[in-house]
């Protein structure tokens, strides 16, 4: 009977260790490192050619809308859209001086 209780205790300790403790440690590991990995992935994505080209095309579209705007109110709306959409976009990624100047004018930097 004593061997049975000791064996049962060992099995129970094993189940608790690998059923509760280990997953808790893994969850803590994932919750700590996962945001850091995602941040690196996002930074890497923002440096890709397709992202930069897509953002430049969007800026060209907004520039065309700004040029076609007839009222100051419409121009102000387009400037605000550019300011929000391109707030963290690096202006040095834009090859066109005209578009770069438009971005600087809209953002103020």
N, C-alpha and C positions, 0 to 999 in steps of 0.2 A: 504494500500500500504506500509505503514511504517513497519507493522508487517511482511509483505512478505519479504521486504529487510533485516530485522533483522534475520528472519528465514533462508533466503537464505545465509546470511553471516555466521550464525552458522553452517549450513550444509557444506558450503564451507570450513570453518576453520576445521571442523571435518575431512573432506576428505583429506585436506592438511596434517593435523597432523598425521593421521593414514596411509596415502598413501605415504607420502614423508619422514617425520621426523622419524617415528618409524622404517621403514626399513633402513634408514641411520644409526641410532643408532645400530641396529642389525648387519649391515654390519661392522661397526667399531668394535663391540664386537667380531664378528667372526674373522675378520682379525687380531685382537690383540691376541686372545687366541688360535686360531687354530694352529699356528706354535708351541706353547708351548705343546699342547696336542700331536701333531705329534712327537715332540721330546721325550716325555715320552713314547709313544708307541714304537718308534724305540729303545730306550734304553731297554725297557722291552723285546722286540723281541730279541735283541742281548744277553740277558741273558737266553733265553730258551734253553732247552736241544737239541732240533732239530737243532737250528742254530749252536750251538757249535759242535755237532756231524757232521753236514754237512761241516763246515769249517775244522774240523780235517780230514775228509775224503779227502777233496780237498788238504790239505797239504800233506797227505800221497801219493796222486797221484803225486803231484809235486816232492816229495822226491824220488819216484820211477823213475820219468823222469830224475831227477838230477843224480841219481845213474847210470842210463843207458846211460847218455850222454857221448859221446866219445871225444868231443872237449871242450876246455875251453870256446869257444864262446857259445856253446849250454848251458853249465852250467851257464854262465853269464846271458843268456836269462831267464833261469828258475829262477835264483835268483832274477832277476828284476821283474818277474811276481809275485813271492812270496812277494817281498817287497811292490809292489803295492796293491795286493789283501789282504794282512794281515797287512796293515799299522796300523790299529786301533784295531786289535784283541788282546785280553789279553792272553799272553802266559801261564799264570797260569791255564787256562781252559783246557790245553792239558795234558793228563795223561802220555803219552809216553815221556820218557826223550829223546829218540832219535829224535822224531819229534820236541820237544821243542828246543833241541839244534840246529836242522836244521833251525828252524824259527829264533832263535837268531843269527845264523851265517849269514843268508840272510839279516835280517833287521839291524843287528849291535847293537841291544839292546834287 
